[in-house]
Amino acid sequence: MNKEPGTNETTEYDFEAARVRIAEIAIETPVLSSPGLTEKAYTPVTLKLENLQITGSFKLRGAANKILSLTEEERQRGVVTCSSGNHGLAVSYVSGTLGIPATVVIPEWIDELKLEAIRKHGAEAVLYGDSYDAAEERSFELEDELGLTYVHPFDDPFTIAGQGTICLELLDQLPSVDTIIVPLSGGGLIGGIACAAKNHNPDIRVIGVSASNARVMYECLKVGQPESFPEDATVASALSGGIGLDNDHTFRLVQNFVDEHILVSEDEIKGAMAFAAKEHKIVVEGGGAVAVAAILADKLGAVGNSLAVVVSGGNINMEQFDKILREQTAKEED
């Protein structure tokens, strides 16, 4: 961490206001102790179950905070976004609940489960391009063409503040927490959590975990600025996509407030998904399981006396999920 809490950077995002604002839509998700992870990490481990959020992921928080902040005129015109799934579902749900027109631009490789859910809540789903970047460019074009308000999936103060409400809940539910492990992609989730955590107590350690096949933020941090990097297919599809060359918020937040960065492999992610299902009887998608994977793979650096793990989502096609469980069971039996 390079900045001290109390500077403008930590007060730029109004987490308390976001918590009040989104209460009409988002729920306070539960926490769950994990004996298996506690044994592995040699310190008490608690799971923050954002996979049990209303739309199945943490994305509801940021989308709700942004959309609820709009003027009546902006609501009437409608909103647009780009998403590989969970954010689009969140925007569709919030917009549908509030009666606001919504357009979601989605890469053509989106999981069918997430596509159906987006359409179910009333948003217009526009399939475009074979990459997140291509879909995002189209969403920006629609913003200009139709005069819509853009609901950014991560690089927006309202989105970031909404995601940071997870930290406020954690501090209430687990006052002893001194280390928080968070999935990392575009940085809205960990940026919000890290900023809120450091503002509360600069000694709280925040660790980001990325899929090795979706490591754009990780590589940008190495070179010290936002850049484009190639990605491979990953079971953690929710973590796919760039951070934007004109990134205004999340790169800076991650650079300044996240203490450690870890990469996990495809096999390690699948193993974490199977662990969550067998140990805790919960469904966790690949992107939501990366922090659990880091513990199971013994990749943590220094940890404290109370470790919280953000399980960020649980939206996955059940056929794919069943296949992963069967594969992991076969490996264990070999």
N, C-alpha and C positions, 0 to 999 in steps of 0.2 A: 504494500500500500504506500502510495506516494503523497497523499493529501491527508491533512488532519481533519477529523470531523468538526463541524462548526463553521467551515468555510461555505461559500455560496454553493459549492458543488453538492454538498449534502443537504442543503436547505432548498434547493431548486425544485425538488419533488415533494409534493404535499401528501405524504402517506396517510396521515390521520384523516385528512379530508376525503381521500380516496376510500378509506375504510368505511366512513359514514355513507358516502355516495353509493357504493356498490352493494350495501347491505340489503337493498330491496331486490337484488337479483342473485348475487353469489351467496353461497353458504360458507360458514366457518368449517373447514375440513378437519377431520379428527387426526389425532396422532396415535401411534401404535408402537409399543416397545418390541424390539426384535432380538430375542435371545440368541438366535443363530448368528446374526451380525455382531452382536455384543461379544460373543465368544471369538469371532474372527478379528475384531478390531481391538480387543482387550480394553474396551471402555464401553459404557452404556450407549446403545444406539437406539434412536427413536425415529420412526418413519412419519413424515408429514404427507398425508395421503391426498394429494391433489388429483389423483386418478378417480377419487370419489366426488369431485366437484360436479356441478349439475350437468355440464356438457362433457364431462370425462377428462378435463384437463384444466390446468391453471390459467389458460388463455382467456377464460371467461372474465377474469378479474380486470385485465388490462382493457379488453374490448368494452366492458361495461363502464369503466371509468371514463374512457374516451367518449363513448356515445352519449352517456348521460350528461356530459359537459357541454354538448352542442346547444346552440340557440334553436329556437323554434323554426326559424327560417332554414337553418342548416338541416334540421331533421326532415323538413318537408322536401327538400331537394334530394336527400338520400345520401348514402355512404357507399364507398367502394374500398376494396382491399385486395391483397394478394395473399395466398395461403397454400401450404402443402397439406392442410387438413384441419388441425385443431383451432387455429386462429379463425379460419373461415367459418367453422362451425360455431364458434363463440360469437362472431359478428352476426351471423345469421340468427342465432337464438336471441341475442339482445335486441337486434333490430326488429325481429318478429314480435317479441314481447312488447316492444314500445310502439309498434305500428310504423316503423321507418323503412322505406325502400332500401334494399341492400343488393350490391353486386359483388360477387366473389370470383376473382380470376385465379385459376388453379392449374398447375402443371398437369399435363396429360397422364402422368404416371400415378396420380393420386389413388390412394386406397379406396375401393368402391364403398366400403362402409362409411367413410368420412364424406364422400361425395353425396351419398344418399341422405345422410344426416343434414348436410348443408341445405340441400333442396327441400327437405322435410319442413324446415323452419321458415321457408318462404323466400330465401334469397335466390337471385338469379346466378347460377353457376356458369362461368365462362371457362371452358377448357382451352388452354392455349400453351403451346410450346412444350419442348421436351426437357426443360430445365426451369428451376425456380426463377432464375434471372430473366428468362424470356417472358414468363408469366407476369413477373413484377413490372417489366417495361410496359406491357399491355395495360396493366392496371393504372399506371401513371397516365397513359394516353386517355383512358376512359375518364379519369379524374378531370382532365382538362376539357375533353370533348363534351362531357355532360354536366360539368359544374358540380361534381359531387365532392363530399368531404372525405379525405383519405383517412382510414383507420389503420395506422401502421402497426404491423405485428410486433415490433420491438422498439424502433428508434423514435419514440415520441414520449414527452414528459408524462402525459396522462396514462399511457400504456405502462410505462415503467413504474409509476406510482401505484397503479393497480396491482401489478405483480408484487411490488414491495409489501403489500398488505399481508402476504404470507409470513413475512418476518415478524410483523406486529403480532399476529396470532401465535406464532411460535414462542415469542417472548412471554406471552401470557400463559401458554400451555406448558412451556418448559423453561421456567425462569433461569435454570442452571445452565442452559445451552452455551457452549463456548466454541463449538465448531459446527459449521453448516456446510454440507456438501450438496451441490446444485448442478443439474444438467446445464450444459453451455452450448448455445448455437449462436443466434443473433445477439444475445446478451441482455435482452429485456428482462428476463426472469432473474438471472444472477445479478444484473446491474441494480435492479430494484431491491433485491434482498440484501446485497452487500452494502449498498448505500444506507439503507435503513438500519442494518446491523451495526455498521461503524458509527453511525450517528448516535445510536444508543450506547454502544460500548466499543471503543476502538480496538479492544483486545479480542473481540470475537473473530475467530479465524474463518474465512470463507474460501472454499475449495471448489473450483469448476471442473467438470468432467465432460469431455467431448468424445463422440465416436471417432475413431481413427479415420473412417471413411467420410466424415463430415467435420472437418477440422479447420474451417476457414478462419474463425476467430483466433484459434490457437496459432495459426501461421501468421496472421496479421500482427499479433502481439510480438512475435519473434522479429518481424521486420520493423515494428514500431509505427505502423500506419495501416489504414484500411486498404486492402488490395484484393484483386480477384484471384482465386485459386481453384484448380480443378477438384472435383469431388467424385467419389465412387458411389455406387449403389450401397445402401445400408438398411439394415433392419430397423435402425433408428431414423426412419424417414422424417420424423417431426423435427429433427435437428439439421436437415439438409437446407442448403441455401447460403448465399453470401450475406455480408453485413452492410453492403452498400458503400461505394467509394466516397459518397458524400455524407457518411455517417456523422451525425451531430451529437449523439449522446452515449450510446452503449459502449462503443470502443473506449472512450475516455473513462467511463465508469468501471469497466472491467479492468482496464490498465491500472487504474488508481486504487481500486478497492478489493480486488480479488487476490488472495495471497498465494494460491498454488493452482497449477493446471495439470490435469491428468488426461491421458488418452486411453480408451479401452477398445478392444478388438470386437469383431462381429461375434466370435464364439463366446467371448466374455459377456457380451450383452445378452445373448440368448441364454447363457447359463444363469444370469441374474433374473431374467423373466421366469425361468423355470423355478428358481429358488423362491421367488415371491409367490408363485402359484402353490408350490408344495408346502412351504413353511408358513405362509400367512393366508392362503386361500384367496388371493387377490389377483386380478388381471392387470398387468402392467405392460404397456407398449414398449417398444425398443428404446425410444427416446426418453421414456420415463424411468427406465431401468439402469441408465448408465452410472448413476451415483452408487447404486447398490453393487453394480459390477466392479467398481473401483475398490470397494471393500473386500469383496469376495476374491479379487485377484491380488490382494495384498499390495496395492499401489499407493496407499496413503503415506504421506509424510508424517509430520508431527500432528498428533491429535490431542485434545484435552480430556476433560473428565465427563463431558456430556456432548454427544455427537448427534446432530439431527441430519437426516437424509431427506431431501425433497424428492418424492415420487411424483413426477410432474404430469403423467397422463396414463390413461388406460384404454385408449381407442385403437383397437386392432381387429382386423378381420379374424373371426373365430377359427376359420379353416387354417389360416396361417399360424395362429396361436397354437392350435392343436398339433400342427406339424412340428413346430419348434419344441413343444413339450415332449413329443414322441422321440424326436432326435436326441434331446438331452437325456431322456430316460435310457435310451439305447447306449449312449456313451457311458453312463454310470454303470450299466450292467456289463460292459466289456471288461 
